[in-house]
Amino acid sequence: MSRFHVSITPEPDSYSSAKPKGSQFHSSGLPYATSSSSNHLNMSSSHNKYSVLLPTYNERDNLPIIVWLLTKTFAENNLDYEIIIIDDNSPDGTLEIAKQLQNVYGENRIVLRPRAGKLGLGTAYVHGIQNATGNFVIIMDADMSHHPKAIPQFIRKQKERDYDIVTGTRYTSGGGVYGWDLRRKLTSRGANFIADLLLNPGVSDLTGSFRLYKKDVLHQIINATVSKGYVFQMEMMVRAKQFNFSVAEVPITFVDRVYGESKLGANEIVGYLKGLWTLFTSI
């Protein structure tokens, strides 16, 4: 009997619940993590470590904020973690900002694994997991489209039935998308509809990129995945079903990037369709 099944959990509280309050900033201008939440989750009974993979390209404005939100979330919930920043030689100085963040939070929390050029999302994950020391790996966007407030919800869901993967979904009750125009929403919905029709992956948001994996599971999936670019995320879930890994879903709120420009353009859409067809004909 297949272990692949999907369970859905309601989304946590509002997107703004983890905004900085008061004087919580280092003299360098970068924020400290805090652990003063009165209702934090005690998740340290069985020791786990969570490695967050953050591929970056021109994210100098977003990176300090997402790192602050991540460290705050992990500290408040008494979780062991590391944040692995894989920068692809960003011309805007993202790596220099990452080095400053490492000075503030420490080399044990902020791990820098830069690369020589823009080599793609899939290979960034491969590079990141090779350097991850946690037994769980979280993948998410560095542009604040994914709020770290959902991470405790992912962890709770994973613990319910020892799921292999927990994936965020925009397209079920409690999930949503904010900041996109109608064209972008239709493009995303259409991409998911076509992918679901062709690949039948068993999840409601195949093109999403906010997920929690057991490290050994992610390693096996990545080794079997051959797609590039945005299709890489889709193939990972198709491979998960192929290998009978158990998958749970948690509704998330996706918010369009605050700083910088979207990297989704006509070339990416064409590449997505070509990659989707290749995936359909090869699996």
N, C-alpha and C positions, 0 to 999 in steps of 0.2 A: 504494500500500500504506500502511495506517495506521501512524503512528509511535507510537500509544498502546499502551504495554505496561507491565507491572509486573514489577519485579525486587525480590527480598527479600533483605535482609542480616541476619545474626544481630545480636541486641542487644548493646551493650557491657556492661562490668562493672557491679557492683551499684550500687544507688541511692545508697548511702552513700559512694561513693568520693571525692566532692568536698566532704566536710564540712570546715569550718574547723578548722585545727590551730594550736596555739600562739598567740602574740601577733600577731594580724593585724588589729587594729582601730584605727581612727582615734580621736583624742581625743573626737570627737563621739559615739562609741559605734557608728559605722557601720564596716563592715569594708573593708579595702583589698583590691584585687586583688593576686595574687601571680603570679610567673612562674618558680617554682622547681622545677617538675616535671622529673624526670630523663628522662622518656620522652615528652616532648611531640612533637606532630606538626609537621613543618616544611612548612607549607602556603603559604608566602609566595613560592614560586618564580615564580608568575604572580599579579600583584597583584589581589586581589579584596577588596571591602569588603562586610560583612554588616550589614544594618540589621535590628534586632530590633524588631518592633512589639508593645508591651505595652499593650493597652487595660486600664484599671483603673476599678473602682468599689468603694470601701470595701476597699482592700487595704493599709492602712497597716502592718499587722503582717507581711504576706508580702513586700511590695515590697523592703525592704532585703536580705532573704535571697536572693530570686531575682536581684536585681541583683548581689549579691556573687558568687553562683554563676556568673552569666553572665560577669562581668569576669574571674573566675579562669579559666574555661574558655577564653576568647578569648586571655588573656595566655599561658597555658601552651602554647597551640597556635600562637602567633605569628600571630594573625589580626587584621586591621583590622576595626573594628566601630563601631557606634553603637547605643544603646538609646533608642528613641523611646517615651516614656510619654504615652499619650493618656488623660488622666483626665477623666471625665465629671462634674465638680463633686461629688466624693465628700464627703458630710457628715462622714466620720470623720477628715478631715485628710490624706488620701492625698497630695494635691498638696504640702502642706508638707513631708512626708517626702521626696517626690521632689525638692524644691528643696534639701534637705539633702544628698541623694545627689549632686545635680549639683555642689554645692560640694566634695564629697569627690573625685569622679572627674573632674570637668571638664565644661565645656559641649560639648566636642567628642565626648565619650562618652555623656553623658546629655542627651538632647534633650527638652525639655518642650513638648508641644503640647496643652494643656488645652482643654476645650470647656465651653460654658455649662450643659449639662445632660446627662441620660442619654439619648443619642440612638441607641443601638444598636450592636451589634458590627460590622455591615457598614459603616456610615458611619465607624466608628472606623478600620477598615482603609483606607478611601478617604482619610481625613484623614492617616493615618500615611504612606501611600505617597507622598502629595503632598509630604511633607517628608523623605523618605528620600534619602540621597545614595549609598547602596551600590548595587552592581550585582546583589546578591542580597538577598532579603528573607526573614526568618524570622518566622513568626507562631506564637505560643504563649500559654498562659495565664499570668497573673501570680501565681496562687495556689499555685504550686509543684507543681501536678499534673503538669507536664512538667518533667523534670530536664534542665538544660543539658548534662549529660554526653553526651547523645545527639547533640549538634550536630556534633562532629567526625565521627561516623559518618555523619550526613546528608551532610556535605561530601565525605567519601571516596566515598560512593555516587554523588553527583552527578557527580564527576569521572570515574567509571568509563566512562560513555558520554555525558557531557555532557547529562544529563537536564535537562528543563525544570522538573520538580517532583520533590521527594522528600517523601513523607508518612509520618508515624509511624503505626504500626498496633498496636492492642492485641490484635487477633484473628488472629494467626498465630503459628507456633512461635517462642518467645522473647519474645513480648509478654505483657502481663497487666494486670490491674486489682487494686488493693489498697485496702482501706478502705471499699468499698461493701458494703451489705447485699444480700441476694438480690433484693429488689424492684428496687433500682437497677440491678443487673447485668442482670436480665431486661428492664427497660425499655430499656437501652442495646442489648442484643442484639436485642430486638424491633424497635427503631427502625432498626438497621442491616439487619436481615433484610427488613423492608418496603421500605426504600429501595432495597436491592439488587434486590429482586423487581420493583419498579416502574421503576427507572431504569437498572439494569444499568451501573453506573459503571466497573467494571473494577478497583476497589480493594476491599480487605477491611474497611476502617474508614472508612466514608463520613462519619460524624459526628465524627471526630477533628479536632483543631484545632492540631496541632503539625506544621508544614510548612516546607519551604524552597522558595522560588520564585526563578527568574530574575525580576528586577524588571520587565522589559518583558512577560514572560509574565503575571505577576500583574496588571499594569496592564490588559492586554487582557481577562483573565478578569473582573476587577472591573467593567470598563466594560460587560460583557455580562450581568452578574448583576443580577437584579431582586428576589430574595428578601430577606426581613428575618429578623433573629433567628438561631436555630440552623440554620434551613434554608439560610441564606447559605453556610455551610461546605459543605453537600452540593452546592448548585448550582455552586459553584466547581469541584468535581471533575467534575461532569457537563459543564460548559462546557469543561473541559480535554480531555475525551474528544471533545467536539464539534469542537474546534479541532485535534485530532490532536497534542496536546502529549505528549511522552514523560514517563512517571511511574514512579518507583521507590518501593518501600516499605522501611522500616526498622522492625523490631519495637521497641516502646517499652514501658516500665513506667509505667502511669498510677497515681498515688497520690492519693487523695482529699485535698482541701485540709486544711492543718494548722490555719490560723486562719480565722475568719469562717464564714459560712453559704453553702451552695450556692445558686446563683441559679436552679436548676432546680425548678420547681414545677408545679402542675396547669395553670396558664395557659400555661406554656412548652410543656408536652406537647401541649395542644390546639392551640396555635399551630403546633407542629411538624407535626402531622398535617394541618392545613389547608394549610400551606405545601407539604408534600410532595405533596398531591393537586393543588394548583395547578401545581406544578412538573411533575408527571406529565402533566397535561392540556395543558401549554403547550409542551412540548419534543418 
